[in-house]
Every structure is written in structure tokens, then in C-alpha cells.
Amino acid sequence: MQKVQIETEFITLGQFLKVTGIIGTGGAAKFFLEEYPVYVNNELENRRGRKLYVSDQLKVDDQEFIIVKG
């Protein structure tokens, strides 16, 4: 499981996808989420504005991530 550090209270799912390099630009988030399943805490999520907080776990394709405080 890969750790993703955040300095703020939360980041959005779109920001997460960009920070981790899964997508190249923030604008690509909408299209990515339409094509690929993304799970947040084991629930399917397709809202790019979904707020992610410390200890949230994500699964994108075969990659797993956890949000940690930076």
C-alpha cells in the first residue's frame, strides 16, 4: 500500500489522481472516473470533488493507497 501525504485537512479525489500521477491534468479526472473504477474505503466513487481525509484508503486498478498526514 502506497502512502500519499497531505498537508491540508483534505484533498479532492481529482487532486489525488493528479498528485499520484494517475492522470496528467486535473481536467482528465472526470473522464478517468467515467472509464475506470475507483474505490474509496471499499465503496465505488466517481465524484472528482469527493473529499479525502487522513486514513482514507483508495484502490485504483491494482494499486492501493492510504492518505496520511504530511
Order of alpha helices (4+ residues) and beta strands (2+ residues): beta-beta-alpha-alpha-beta-beta-beta-beta-beta
